[in-house]
Amino acid sequence: MSLVVVGSVAYDGVETPHGKVPRMLGGACTYISLAASFFTKPHIVAVVGDDFAQEDVDLLAGHGIDLEGLERVPGKTFFWAGVYSHDMNERETITTELNVFANFQPKLPERYRSQPYLLLGNIQPELQKQVRDQMGGLRLSGGDTMNYWISDYRDQLLATIADWDFLLINDSEAKMLSGETNLRRAAAKVLDMGPHTLVIKRGEYGAVLFRRDCHFMAPGYLLEEVFDPTGAGDCFAGGFIGYLAGQGINTKGGKIDVAELRRAVIYGSVMGSFCCEKFGVDRFRTLTRAEIDNRYNEFKNCTDF
Amino acid sequence: MSLVVVGSVAYDGVETPHGKVPRMLGGACTYISLAASFFTKPHIVAVVGDDFAQEDVDLLAGHGIDLEGLERVPGKTFFWAGVYSHDMNERETITTELNVFANFQPKLPERYRSQPYLLLGNIQPELQKQVRDQMGGLRLSGGDTMNYWISDYRDQLLATIADWDFLLINDSEAKMLSGETNLRRAAAKVLDMGPHTLVIKRGEYGAVLFRRDCHFMAPGYLLEEVFDPTGAGDCFAGGFIGYLAGQGINTKGGKIDVAELRRAVIYGSVMGSFCCEKFGVDRFRTLTRAEIDNRYNEFKNCTDF
């Protein structure tokens, strides 16, 4: 069962207390699809410039990612640079050069349109909607957004997420979207906007899955060393949707196996934790499914009572 | 199996977004012993002034708390007042009047000395040590401390906790005590200071139990309404030690049932969550053991995968 992922493919410059990398592969679509590739076959829709390196194409292709929807246009690839605080809980953006991403119009290859799973990375809500509207026979779709779309494109965003099965956002975004400071009340309001499932990411503190009749709390994995948290939230999303796609989960008729959703949250947390162990996407160069399942079992051991 | 609790009995003035209470029963020893009273019989060691109200004596006695060690001296009871921020994650102290607590010298009634469980609330480390040294036949002892003792009484504190089975502190205190910013490395260093068990409280994000060979993560209960977080950390401590005392747990010979420690962390979280539902100790006036066990089961449902 295959997955379509839409979002940014970029180059990042990152500085953390562990070092500085001036330019490396990044972008939400990159992290999501790499993380998902350990569970299912991702098909990406993104745009890069003519500076996009062959070694980065090879890395993605080497993980079985379908690159037919990776458009290449004249100009430079989206570039972002930032510096993390000492405790890694805050980061300051130094540069955002949208470059070819500024005019990104997602183009879905014909054979992507019948794929059953869709993850819409954080892009303009209207574009997210256009992509979803072109998909036929979706079993499960959802995505991410951010504070900018919540505040300045609220109506478009509400029209977009109304059709989604799930929304994956962080706690401050959930509070902003709902106007509630209490997480549980915020979640109830967001679930009234359309999605039957809401996952609120809380960074190092884990994630909470909300449904109308229950919620599930997953702790954050306690890493001994956080090298670079860039992309961790996107890897969470990739692990979450990747696992569900790999299991062939179906929500048609409004029913869903909540036990599978819970496992998907843990796999999301697992993939987010691995992401932080090295700079950029480096951890995924060597990661194995056996390591992933070992960490999943560690989560079980650390939470069981 | 009975428990001795040492610490402050006080009056608090608290303002939260839900209202303002100028004077109500408070203090670490009060919260710890009330929370523990649902599992075991607490015996308290504390000091109050001649303004301490009979209705507050009655509340404590009504929960089966042994008050023989509650010393009453001329003067006023310890008074603290503070204001919470809108999201309740920060609080500002308005007044701290130590009053009779300034010269607190814990006096252990003779029949307290053979009790098997001891919880030392946050007081001067030297006093904590004096109390513990008077106890014979302890099965399990430990306690709390705070940033002031960690920074200004470090040597005394280290000499004190060296004898403890467990230390219960919050994440910033753990980082300060260890000099490590990473929680897992901080915990490893603290466990080298003596205690075989460390519980790090993370406020709304729950708690982590650390042992040399494993750790256990408990999420924070998601309340729909936090009325007043005052005393929640102390109620966590009361639920934790209270449950273990009630179960008659024994660490002699260095062995301990880790499954029971995990359950104790959940009972601690349960008691901390109830504490926040009303101002001060009000929730404990009506709380029942059945409500406690229901919430324990809610924790199971919200974390199982």
HADDOCK unambig.tbl for C-alpha pairs under 7 A between the chains (distance, minus, plus):
assign (segid A and resid 87 and name CA) (segid B and resid 181 and name CA) 6.89 0.50 0.50
assign (segid A and resid 181 and name CA) (segid B and resid 87 and name CA) 6.85 0.50 0.50
assign (segid A and resid 182 and name CA) (segid B and resid 224 and name CA) 6.51 0.50 0.50
assign (segid A and resid 184 and name CA) (segid B and resid 222 and name CA) 6.55 0.50 0.50
assign (segid A and resid 184 and name CA) (segid B and resid 224 and name CA) 5.75 0.50 0.50
assign (segid A and resid 185 and name CA) (segid B and resid 224 and name CA) 6.34 0.50 0.50
assign (segid A and resid 205 and name CA) (segid B and resid 205 and name CA) 6.39 0.50 0.50
assign (segid A and resid 215 and name CA) (segid B and resid 302 and name CA) 5.95 0.50 0.50
assign (segid A and resid 216 and name CA) (segid B and resid 302 and name CA) 4.49 0.50 0.50
assign (segid A and resid 216 and name CA) (segid B and resid 303 and name CA) 5.71 0.50 0.50
assign (segid A and resid 217 and name CA) (segid B and resid 219 and name CA) 6.63 0.50 0.50
assign (segid A and resid 217 and name CA) (segid B and resid 302 and name CA) 5.82 0.50 0.50
assign (segid A and resid 217 and name CA) (segid B and resid 303 and name CA) 5.44 0.50 0.50
assign (segid A and resid 218 and name CA) (segid B and resid 303 and name CA) 6.65 0.50 0.50
assign (segid A and resid 219 and name CA) (segid B and resid 217 and name CA) 6.64 0.50 0.50
assign (segid A and resid 219 and name CA) (segid B and resid 219 and name CA) 6.38 0.50 0.50
assign (segid A and resid 222 and name CA) (segid B and resid 184 and name CA) 6.56 0.50 0.50
assign (segid A and resid 224 and name CA) (segid B and resid 182 and name CA) 6.51 0.50 0.50
assign (segid A and resid 224 and name CA) (segid B and resid 184 and name CA) 5.76 0.50 0.50
assign (segid A and resid 224 and name CA) (segid B and resid 185 and name CA) 6.34 0.50 0.50
assign (segid A and resid 259 and name CA) (segid B and resid 305 and name CA) 6.50 0.50 0.50
assign (segid A and resid 262 and name CA) (segid B and resid 305 and name CA) 5.91 0.50 0.50
assign (segid A and resid 263 and name CA) (segid B and resid 305 and name CA) 6.16 0.50 0.50
assign (segid A and resid 302 and name CA) (segid B and resid 215 and name CA) 5.95 0.50 0.50
assign (segid A and resid 302 and name CA) (segid B and resid 216 and name CA) 4.49 0.50 0.50
assign (segid A and resid 302 and name CA) (segid B and resid 217 and name CA) 5.83 0.50 0.50
assign (segid A and resid 303 and name CA) (segid B and resid 216 and name CA) 5.71 0.50 0.50
assign (segid A and resid 303 and name CA) (segid B and resid 217 and name CA) 5.43 0.50 0.50
assign (segid A and resid 303 and name CA) (segid B and resid 218 and name CA) 6.63 0.50 0.50
assign (segid A and resid 305 and name CA) (segid B and resid 259 and name CA) 6.52 0.50 0.50
assign (segid A and resid 305 and name CA) (segid B and resid 262 and name CA) 5.89 0.50 0.50
assign (segid A and resid 305 and name CA) (segid B and resid 263 and name CA) 6.15 0.50 0.50
